[in-house]
Amino acid sequence: MRFLFWFLLLAVAAVVAALAARLNAGYALLVAPPYRVELSLNLLLVLIVGGFAALYFGLRVIVRTVQLPAQVREWRRLQKKDRARAKLDAAIVALLEGRYGKAQQQAQEALALPHSSGLAALVAARAAIDVRQFDAAEAYLSRPETQARSLAVPRLTLSAEIALEQGQPQEALRILEALKREAGMHTAALRLELRASQAARRFAVIPPLVEQLVKRGVFDAAQGDQVRIAAQREQLRALAHDAAGLRDAWNRLPDSTRMLPPIARAAALSFLQLGGDREAAEIVARGLEREWDSELVELYGECRVPDATRQIEQAERWLAAHNQDAALLRVLGTLCQRQQLWGKAQTYLEASVALDDHWRTHLALGEMLGRLGRSDEANTHFVAALRLATDELKRR
């Protein structure tokens, strides 16, 4: 239908032009002495239109001919750019597939082409890090293509990861500080900062980082609690030789955190190493009031407070609710030994052995019986303690 429409339109135009030419009887006289040229007006119009068309198309041919070398150069540049982009795409696909060697190869081929993007160098660096080729990764990151400001964030992120993987957490933290000044901290950088802080044993800064990662969905609430508690526990352990720092860190913790068994154990151990037996005993007692933990009970027996009688009374109150806890019975036996309550000590220790045949209990019984001059019985318990301890070491 379209072809028919244009054919009819062309035919009508031809008819109109023919009729107009027949009706036009004018002429044009061109005089250039001694020459005189007389033309019909129709012919003059045809010559003018034809001449304009010839001039126009001639000029177009000349212009296109002059522009042709530049157009060829641009076409070749676009071809090279397309090849570089194809190589970069192949490198990214290989990286996502976990084919790190191929990813580096494709990225290198992309970098060998003119006008390649610095993104290819970053992809190659990422692949090199994943196979622990850190020198190669640093070489990629130092290329001129990666120094563009738009690539500063990924470049600094990869540099921080290289430092962290090479066991340089302080250097990684320094790079992350530069990243923070450049563009703030995104989620990947926060995760790197968490790892670097853990490696650098900067436990005090970990809880705020965990809070941010929980808000961003990297950790759920339970995972966040685990990481936070582990950091707080390690911080308390690291302060075992700094009494003022330990008390300050302990006082900064909220009450709900202090009574968690892992936190209470770490704090009690550190206070014990500093000679703060009374503080350790109070920490253990508060922790056990909230949540019973047999390992925490063991620490209660290691606390040597001036008034051991109160310790025994406290432990016996716990015994009413936990009379099947072998660790509590062993601790009661140890506390009674300190007060030279030999009969009660033996009763508690034998009850503990009946519940759990543990080498620590046999050792405590052997030591007590040895002090009482009952050498044969003591030796029997020492042998049992040695056998059980050896079996435990083999299992480990």
VEXZA-229667 format. One record per residue (C-alpha): residue in three letters; y, z, x. Coordinates in steps of 0.5 Angstrom, whole numbers, m for minus. Layout:
<sites>
<'ALA',<Y,Z,X>>
...
</sites>
This chain:
<sites>
<'MET',<0,0,0>>
<'ARG',<5,2,6>>
<'PHE',<3,m5,9>>
<'LEU',<5,m9,3>>
<'PHE',<11,m5,1>>
<'TRP',<14,m7,8>>
<'PHE',<12,m14,8>>
<'LEU',<15,m15,1>>
<'LEU',<21,m11,4>>
<'LEU',<21,m16,10>>
<'ALA',<21,m22,5>>
<'VAL',<26,m20,1>>
<'ALA',<31,m19,7>>
<'ALA',<29,m26,10>>
<'VAL',<31,m29,3>>
<'VAL',<37,m26,3>>
<'ALA',<39,m28,10>>
<'ALA',<37,m35,8>>
<'LEU',<42,m35,2>>
<'ALA',<47,m32,6>>
<'ALA',<47,m37,11>>
<'ARG',<47,m43,6>>
<'LEU',<53,m40,2>>
<'ASN',<57,m39,9>>
<'ALA',<60,m45,11>>
<'GLY',<65,m42,16>>
<'TYR',<65,m44,23>>
<'ALA',<68,m41,30>>
<'LEU',<72,m45,35>>
<'LEU',<72,m43,42>>
<'VAL',<77,m46,47>>
<'ALA',<77,m46,54>>
<'PRO',<81,m52,57>>
<'PRO',<79,m57,58>>
<'TYR',<73,m55,54>>
<'ARG',<73,m54,47>>
<'VAL',<66,m51,43>>
<'GLU',<65,m51,36>>
<'LEU',<60,m47,33>>
<'SER',<58,m45,26>>
<'LEU',<59,m38,24>>
<'ASN',<52,m37,23>>
<'LEU',<50,m39,30>>
<'LEU',<55,m35,33>>
<'LEU',<53,m29,29>>
<'VAL',<45,m30,31>>
<'LEU',<48,m31,39>>
<'ILE',<52,m24,38>>
<'VAL',<46,m20,35>>
<'GLY',<41,m24,40>>
<'GLY',<45,m23,46>>
<'PHE',<46,m15,44>>
<'ALA',<39,m14,44>>
<'ALA',<37,m18,50>>
<'LEU',<43,m14,54>>
<'TYR',<40,m7,51>>
<'PHE',<33,m8,52>>
<'GLY',<35,m11,59>>
<'LEU',<39,m5,61>>
<'ARG',<33,0,58>>
<'VAL',<28,m4,63>>
<'ILE',<33,m3,69>>
<'VAL',<34,5,67>>
<'ARG',<26,6,66>>
<'THR',<25,2,73>>
<'VAL',<30,7,76>>
<'GLN',<27,13,73>>
<'LEU',<19,11,74>>
<'PRO',<19,15,81>>
<'ALA',<21,21,78>>
<'GLN',<17,21,72>>
<'VAL',<11,20,76>>
<'ARG',<13,26,80>>
<'GLU',<13,30,74>>
<'TRP',<7,27,71>>
<'ARG',<3,29,78>>
<'ARG',<7,36,78>>
<'LEU',<4,37,71>>
<'GLN',<m3,35,73>>
<'LYS',<m3,40,78>>
<'LYS',<0,45,74>>
<'ASP',<m6,44,69>>
<'ARG',<m11,44,74>>
<'ALA',<m8,51,77>>
<'ARG',<m8,53,70>>
<'ALA',<m15,51,69>>
<'LYS',<m18,54,75>>
<'LEU',<m14,61,73>>
<'ASP',<m17,61,66>>
<'ALA',<m24,60,70>>
<'ALA',<m22,66,74>>
<'ILE',<m21,70,68>>
<'VAL',<m27,68,65>>
<'ALA',<m31,70,71>>
<'LEU',<m28,76,72>>
<'LEU',<m29,78,65>>
<'GLU',<m37,76,65>>
<'GLY',<m37,81,72>>
<'ARG',<m38,75,76>>
<'TYR',<m33,77,81>>
<'GLY',<m35,73,87>>
<'LYS',<m34,67,83>>
<'ALA',<m27,70,80>>
<'GLN',<m25,70,87>>
<'GLN',<m27,63,89>>
<'GLN',<m23,60,82>>
<'ALA',<m17,64,84>>
<'GLN',<m17,62,91>>
<'GLU',<m17,55,89>>
<'ALA',<m12,56,84>>
<'LEU',<m7,59,89>>
<'ALA',<m9,53,93>>
<'LEU',<m5,48,88>>
<'PRO',<2,48,88>>
<'HIS',<6,52,83>>
<'SER',<1,57,82>>
<'SER',<2,63,78>>
<'GLY',<2,70,82>>
<'LEU',<m3,72,76>>
<'ALA',<m9,68,80>>
<'ALA',<m8,73,86>>
<'LEU',<m8,79,81>>
<'VAL',<m14,77,78>>
<'ALA',<m17,76,85>>
<'ALA',<m15,83,87>>
<'ARG',<m18,86,81>>
<'ALA',<m25,82,83>>
<'ALA',<m24,84,90>>
<'ILE',<m23,92,88>>
<'ASP',<m29,91,83>>
<'VAL',<m34,90,89>>
<'ARG',<m30,94,94>>
<'GLN',<m27,89,98>>
<'PHE',<m21,93,99>>
<'ASP',<m18,89,105>>
<'ALA',<m18,83,101>>
<'ALA',<m15,86,95>>
<'GLU',<m9,88,99>>
<'ALA',<m8,81,102>>
<'TYR',<m8,78,95>>
<'LEU',<m3,83,93>>
<'SER',<1,82,99>>
<'ARG',<2,75,97>>
<'PRO',<9,72,96>>
<'GLU',<7,70,89>>
<'THR',<5,77,87>>
<'GLN',<12,80,89>>
<'ALA',<16,77,82>>
<'ARG',<19,83,78>>
<'SER',<15,81,72>>
<'LEU',<8,82,76>>
<'ALA',<11,89,79>>
<'VAL',<7,93,74>>
<'PRO',<0,90,75>>
<'ARG',<1,90,82>>
<'LEU',<3,97,83>>
<'THR',<m3,99,78>>
<'LEU',<m8,95,83>>
<'SER',<m5,98,89>>
<'ALA',<m6,105,86>>
<'GLU',<m13,104,84>>
<'ILE',<m14,101,91>>
<'ALA',<m11,108,94>>
<'LEU',<m15,112,90>>
<'GLU',<m22,108,91>>
<'GLN',<m21,109,99>>
<'GLY',<m20,117,98>>
<'GLN',<m13,117,98>>
<'PRO',<m11,120,92>>
<'GLN',<m4,123,95>>
<'GLU',<m2,115,96>>
<'ALA',<m4,113,89>>
<'LEU',<0,119,86>>
<'ARG',<6,116,90>>
<'ILE',<5,109,88>>
<'LEU',<4,111,81>>
<'GLU',<11,115,81>>
<'ALA',<14,108,83>>
<'LEU',<10,105,77>>
<'LYS',<13,110,73>>
<'ARG',<20,109,75>>
<'GLU',<19,101,74>>
<'ALA',<17,101,67>>
<'GLY',<14,108,65>>
<'MET',<7,110,65>>
<'HIS',<2,106,60>>
<'THR',<m5,108,59>>
<'ALA',<m8,105,65>>
<'ALA',<m3,108,69>>
<'LEU',<m4,115,66>>
<'ARG',<m12,115,67>>
<'LEU',<m11,113,74>>
<'GLU',<m6,119,75>>
<'LEU',<m11,123,72>>
<'ARG',<m17,121,77>>
<'ALA',<m12,122,82>>
<'SER',<m10,129,80>>
<'GLN',<m17,131,80>>
<'ALA',<m18,128,87>>
<'ALA',<m12,131,90>>
<'ARG',<m14,138,86>>
<'ARG',<m7,138,83>>
<'PHE',<m10,142,77>>
<'ALA',<m4,144,74>>
<'VAL',<m1,137,72>>
<'ILE',<m8,135,69>>
<'PRO',<m7,139,62>>
<'PRO',<m1,135,60>>
<'LEU',<m4,128,62>>
<'VAL',<m10,130,58>>
<'GLU',<m5,131,52>>
<'GLN',<m2,124,52>>
<'LEU',<m9,121,53>>
<'VAL',<m12,124,47>>
<'LYS',<m6,122,43>>
<'ARG',<m7,115,46>>
<'GLY',<m14,115,43>>
<'VAL',<m17,115,50>>
<'PHE',<m21,121,49>>
<'ASP',<m23,125,43>>
<'ALA',<m21,132,42>>
<'ALA',<m28,134,44>>
<'GLN',<m27,130,51>>
<'GLY',<m20,132,52>>
<'ASP',<m22,140,51>>
<'GLN',<m28,139,56>>
<'VAL',<m23,135,61>>
<'ARG',<m17,140,60>>
<'ILE',<m22,146,61>>
<'ALA',<m25,144,67>>
<'ALA',<m18,143,70>>
<'GLN',<m16,150,68>>
<'ARG',<m23,153,71>>
<'GLU',<m22,149,78>>
<'GLN',<m15,151,78>>
<'LEU',<m17,159,77>>
<'ARG',<m22,158,83>>
<'ALA',<m18,154,87>>
<'LEU',<m13,161,87>>
<'ALA',<m19,165,89>>
<'HIS',<m14,167,96>>
<'ASP',<m8,167,92>>
<'ALA',<m7,174,88>>
<'ALA',<0,172,86>>
<'GLY',<m1,165,84>>
<'LEU',<m8,167,80>>
<'ARG',<m4,172,76>>
<'ASP',<1,167,75>>
<'ALA',<m4,162,73>>
<'TRP',<m8,166,68>>
<'ASN',<m2,169,65>>
<'ARG',<1,162,63>>
<'LEU',<m6,160,59>>
<'PRO',<m6,161,52>>
<'ASP',<m10,167,49>>
<'SER',<m15,162,46>>
<'THR',<m16,159,53>>
<'ARG',<m17,165,56>>
<'MET',<m23,168,52>>
<'LEU',<m27,161,53>>
<'PRO',<m33,163,57>>
<'PRO',<m32,158,63>>
<'ILE',<m25,160,64>>
<'ALA',<m27,167,64>>
<'ARG',<m32,166,69>>
<'ALA',<m28,162,74>>
<'ALA',<m22,168,73>>
<'ALA',<m27,173,74>>
<'LEU',<m30,170,80>>
<'SER',<m23,169,83>>
<'PHE',<m21,176,81>>
<'LEU',<m27,179,84>>
<'GLN',<m26,175,91>>
<'LEU',<m19,178,91>>
<'GLY',<m22,185,90>>
<'GLY',<m19,186,83>>
<'ASP',<m25,188,80>>
<'ARG',<m22,192,74>>
<'GLU',<m18,186,72>>
<'ALA',<m25,182,72>>
<'ALA',<m28,187,68>>
<'GLU',<m23,186,63>>
<'ILE',<m23,179,63>>
<'VAL',<m31,179,62>>
<'ALA',<m30,184,56>>
<'ARG',<m25,180,52>>
<'GLY',<m29,173,53>>
<'LEU',<m36,177,51>>
<'GLU',<m32,179,45>>
<'ARG',<m30,172,43>>
<'GLU',<m37,169,45>>
<'TRP',<m43,171,48>>
<'ASP',<m45,168,54>>
<'SER',<m51,171,59>>
<'GLU',<m48,168,65>>
<'LEU',<m41,172,64>>
<'VAL',<m45,178,63>>
<'GLU',<m48,177,70>>
<'LEU',<m41,178,72>>
<'TYR',<m40,184,68>>
<'GLY',<m45,187,73>>
<'GLU',<m41,185,79>>
<'CYS',<m35,189,77>>
<'ARG',<m34,195,81>>
<'VAL',<m29,199,77>>
<'PRO',<m28,207,79>>
<'ASP',<m30,209,72>>
<'ALA',<m37,206,71>>
<'THR',<m39,210,66>>
<'ARG',<m34,206,61>>
<'GLN',<m38,200,63>>
<'ILE',<m44,203,61>>
<'GLU',<m42,205,55>>
<'GLN',<m39,198,53>>
<'ALA',<m45,195,55>>
<'GLU',<m49,199,51>>
<'ARG',<m45,197,45>>
<'TRP',<m46,190,46>>
<'LEU',<m54,192,47>>
<'ALA',<m54,194,40>>
<'ALA',<m53,186,38>>
<'HIS',<m56,183,44>>
<'ASN',<m62,187,45>>
<'GLN',<m66,181,47>>
<'ASP',<m62,179,52>>
<'ALA',<m65,180,59>>
<'ALA',<m59,179,63>>
<'LEU',<m55,184,59>>
<'LEU',<m61,189,60>>
<'ARG',<m61,187,68>>
<'VAL',<m54,189,68>>
<'LEU',<m55,195,65>>
<'GLY',<m60,197,70>>
<'THR',<m55,195,75>>
<'LEU',<m50,200,73>>
<'CYS',<m54,206,72>>
<'GLN',<m56,205,79>>
<'ARG',<m49,206,81>>
<'GLN',<m49,212,77>>
<'GLN',<m55,214,80>>
<'LEU',<m58,214,73>>
<'TRP',<m65,212,76>>
<'GLY',<m69,213,69>>
<'LYS',<m65,209,65>>
<'ALA',<m64,204,70>>
<'GLN',<m71,203,71>>
<'THR',<m72,203,63>>
<'TYR',<m67,197,63>>
<'LEU',<m70,193,69>>
<'GLU',<m77,194,66>>
<'ALA',<m75,192,59>>
<'SER',<m71,186,62>>
<'VAL',<m77,184,66>>
<'ALA',<m81,184,60>>
<'LEU',<m76,179,57>>
<'ASP',<m75,174,63>>
<'ASP',<m79,175,69>>
<'HIS',<m73,173,74>>
<'TRP',<m73,174,81>>
<'ARG',<m66,178,81>>
<'THR',<m69,183,76>>
<'HIS',<m75,184,81>>
<'LEU',<m70,185,87>>
<'ALA',<m66,190,83>>
<'LEU',<m72,194,82>>
<'GLY',<m75,194,89>>
<'GLU',<m68,196,92>>
<'MET',<m68,202,87>>
<'LEU',<m75,204,88>>
<'GLY',<m74,203,95>>
<'ARG',<m68,208,95>>
<'LEU',<m73,213,91>>
<'GLY',<m78,213,97>>
<'ARG',<m83,209,92>>
<'SER',<m85,204,98>>
<'ASP',<m91,201,95>>
<'GLU',<m88,199,88>>
<'ALA',<m82,197,91>>
<'ASN',<m86,192,96>>
<'THR',<m89,189,90>>
<'HIS',<m83,188,86>>
<'PHE',<m80,185,93>>
<'VAL',<m86,180,93>>
<'ALA',<m85,178,86>>
<'ALA',<m78,177,87>>
<'LEU',<m79,172,93>>
<'ARG',<m85,168,90>>
<'LEU',<m80,167,83>>
<'ALA',<m74,165,88>>
<'THR',<m78,160,92>>
<'ASP',<m81,157,85>>
<'GLU',<m74,156,83>>
<'LEU',<m72,153,89>>
<'LYS',<m78,148,89>>
<'ARG',<m76,146,82>>
<'ARG',<m69,145,84>>
</sites>
